[in-house]
Amino acid sequence: MAIAFFVYLLSNQKAVKTSAPLLRVCGFLIITGVVFAWLLIPGDNFDHALNDIRIKAPILAFPLFFAYGPKISAKWRDRVLRIFLMASAGSALTTCVLAFSDLVGWMDLEFREYSPFFSHIRLSLNLVLAILLLVFVGDGLFEKKYRILLFVPMFLALIVLQSVTGLGILFLAALVSIKRLVKSRLGKLLVLLAILGVGYVGFEVVSYFIQRDQPQPNQESFITENGHYVHTISDDDGMARAWELKSNISIDSTSDRGYNLRGALLRYLSSKNLTKDSIGVAKLSQRDIALIEQGITNYKYPSWWPLKKRFEAIRFQMENYFSNGNPNSNSVGMRLVYWELGLKIFSERPWIGNGVQNLKANYAEAYESFRFKIDEKYRRRAHNQFLTFLICYGVLGFSLISLGFALVIFPWRAQHVARLFLLVLLVSFLAEDTLETQMGATFAGFWMAWFFIKGNHNKEA
């Protein structure tokens, strides 16, 4: 696509002169120019650099298409939006069906597997944007009853995917758009859901501090289940003997979900406020034993709704990380490690960066010298797009990329939903390496071009 439009530009100078968004296209050219130039910094992994070009190609190709390709009529733009909204609702409905199948026992899935087509994180970003489009421009695309039918599965999918980031972005979007939202029924519904969401988060935080036991003298671990401390006095031998009478699975084995059964048993007993010995295990029912064998760590878990499960997982991860400092298998703790290592790598070459080719080697070296032994499967990159830019391109490259983005979005004459798209994109940059995956780069490149670049009016083209 990019090569075809470069050829078109060279052969049709009139189209260049009559194309309005030249400054904005220059912004995309600056972004991709920086990315490609920094690939030339010497390194040992040119294959990674070539893969980076492949991933980020849409960031250049889509703007050229929208700026210099054949003009897209308003009728076709509406059709594209309808297709996107229906596809998003279809993916959301698939997610809801899989979640229901897991709930009733037809399938055994983790919430990440509720998104069968691509990453649940990328699906969440698409669903958030689809909801915002539905609320702010959907009245020109669908009748009111159909907008509700599309909205419901998309919002439910964000809940069953336990997308705290996605729901948080929706809350921020509702907060900055409240004057616009109250003018429509669907907008009022979004405001109501945002208020309920904030109230629920506040309730969970207050409940956590109210129900928590008082720490004991010389308390070293602050990990809790239902407010009861997990690492208190226990009789490991008696607990193991009692477990063998109840289950055919060894207490030192690992469940299908990767949980150590001894640890799961300790947490489960704590959730019921039972002693960690033979007496406590003897009080467990067969249903309790079956749940522990699956790696379930809290007797209330089956009755929790998805967001409650997510909040409890985050709560446990934070307690675990701040109690023993070991971040393995801990998404919250691992993000702190990714950022810590990323800042360390950045500080070594802050001005021009380390180059794209060296990113993998830089992180591998940093993990080897880290104070904890991190399992191979958890050794990932920054999980923060801004930090990844700084590591690869340094302050100089990051400044040029920021200039490129500024040229794309200013002068600020885009519709409100376009500004909300930027909110979605920038918040995702804080939590993920959005542009380091094909799905993320395509999402960013396509919608930035869609919202901020107008098609030309060259009839011949």
HELIX and SHEET records of a PDB file:
HELIX    1   1 ALA A    2  SER A   11  1                                  10    
HELIX    2   2 GLN A   13  LYS A   17  1                                   5    
HELIX    3   3 LEU A   22  TRP A   38  1                                  17    
HELIX    4   4 PHE A   46  TYR A   68  1                                  23    
HELIX    5   5 ALA A   74  LEU A  103  1                                  30    
HELIX    6   6 PHE A  111  TYR A  114  5                                   4    
HELIX    7   7 HIS A  120  PHE A  136  1                                  17    
HELIX    8   8 GLY A  138  GLY A  140  5                                   3    
HELIX    9   9 LYS A  144  VAL A  160  1                                  17    
HELIX   10  10 VAL A  164  VAL A  176  1                                  13    
HELIX   11  11 ILE A  178  LEU A  181  1                                   4    
HELIX   12  12 ARG A  185  GLN A  211  1                                  27    
HELIX   13  13 ASP A  236  LYS A  246  1                                  11    
HELIX   14  14 LEU A  261  SER A  271  1                                  11    
HELIX   15  15 SER A  278  ALA A  282  1                                   5    
HELIX   16  16 GLN A  286  GLU A  293  1                                   8    
HELIX   17  17 TYR A  301  SER A  303  5                                   3    
HELIX   18  18 PRO A  306  ASN A  324  1                                  19    
HELIX   19  19 SER A  331  GLU A  348  1                                  18    
HELIX   20  20 LEU A  359  GLU A  368  1                                  10    
HELIX   21  21 GLU A  376  TYR A  378  5                                   3    
HELIX   22  22 GLN A  385  ILE A  409  1                                  25    
HELIX   23  23 HIS A  416  ALA A  431  1                                  16    
HELIX   24  24 THR A  434  GLU A  436  5                                   3    
HELIX   25  25 GLN A  438  PHE A  452  1                                  15    
SHEET    1   A 2 THR A 224  GLU A 225  0                                        
SHEET    2   A 2 HIS A 228  TYR A 229 -1                                        
END                                                                             
